[in-house]
Amino acid sequence: MISNEKKLPAVEIDHDLCKGCGLCVENCPPKVLDLGKQLNVLGYQNAIYKGVGCTGCEACFYACPEPGAVTIVKEIKERPVR
């Protein structure tokens, strides 16, 4: 059975807020971040998450100078059914 669920913890990057400074990439202990090749809407090469290996240490979150650009997902919160 193939699961398309995310492996947690994981890094989510708002590609339109990222300015490609690389501080998150440099400060990531497990080295799961990299700078992408495509440009975002601001014309920057934004950071990308390689998809696996995040330890949830939050080093990238604290290194990022752009509020809201990096989020660490440690659990999936279910929405209440209305």
C-alpha positions as CSV (number, residue, x, y, z in Angstrom):
1,M,0.0,0.0,0.0
2,I,1.4,3.4,-1.0
3,S,0.8,6.3,1.4
4,N,0.8,9.9,0.2
5,E,0.8,11.2,3.7
6,K,3.7,13.5,4.7
7,K,6.4,12.1,6.9
8,L,6.5,14.2,10.0
9,P,8.1,16.4,11.2
10,A,8.4,18.3,7.9
11,V,9.4,21.8,6.7
12,E,6.9,23.9,4.8
13,I,8.3,26.9,3.0
14,D,6.1,29.7,1.6
15,H,7.9,30.1,-1.7
16,D,6.4,33.6,-2.3
17,L,7.8,34.9,1.0
18,C,11.3,33.3,0.8
19,K,14.0,35.7,-0.3
20,G,16.6,33.0,-0.9
21,C,19.1,34.2,1.7
22,G,20.1,30.6,2.4
23,L,20.3,31.0,6.2
24,C,17.8,28.1,6.7
25,V,19.9,25.9,4.4
26,E,23.2,26.7,6.2
27,N,21.6,26.2,9.7
28,C,19.8,22.9,9.0
29,P,21.6,20.2,11.0
30,P,20.2,17.2,8.9
31,K,20.8,19.1,5.7
32,V,17.3,18.6,4.3
33,L,17.0,22.1,2.7
34,D,18.5,23.4,-0.5
35,L,18.0,26.4,-2.7
36,G,15.8,25.7,-5.7
37,K,16.5,26.5,-9.3
38,Q,13.2,28.2,-10.1
39,L,12.5,31.8,-9.2
40,N,9.6,32.8,-7.1
41,V,7.2,35.8,-7.7
42,L,9.8,38.1,-6.2
43,G,12.6,36.9,-8.5
44,Y,14.4,34.9,-5.8
45,Q,15.7,31.3,-5.8
46,N,13.7,30.1,-2.8
47,A,14.6,27.4,-0.3
48,I,13.1,23.9,-0.9
49,Y,12.6,21.0,1.4
50,K,14.0,17.7,0.1
51,G,10.9,15.8,1.4
52,V,12.3,13.6,4.1
53,G,14.7,13.7,7.0
54,C,13.5,16.7,9.0
55,T,14.1,16.2,12.8
56,G,11.9,19.0,13.9
57,C,14.7,20.9,15.5
58,E,13.4,24.3,14.2
59,A,16.9,25.6,13.5
60,C,15.7,26.7,10.0
61,F,12.7,28.5,11.5
62,Y,14.8,30.5,13.9
63,A,17.5,31.3,11.3
64,C,15.0,32.7,8.8
65,P,14.7,36.5,8.9
66,E,11.4,36.5,6.9
67,P,8.4,36.0,9.2
68,G,6.1,33.3,8.0
69,A,8.4,31.9,5.3
70,V,9.4,28.7,7.2
71,T,7.0,26.5,9.2
72,I,7.8,23.3,10.9
73,V,4.9,20.8,10.8
74,K,5.1,18.3,13.7
75,E,1.5,17.0,13.6
76,I,-1.5,17.1,11.4
77,K,-4.3,18.9,13.0
78,E,-7.7,17.7,11.9
79,R,-10.4,20.2,11.2
80,P,-13.6,19.8,13.2
81,V,-16.5,18.5,11.1
82,R,-19.4,20.9,11.0
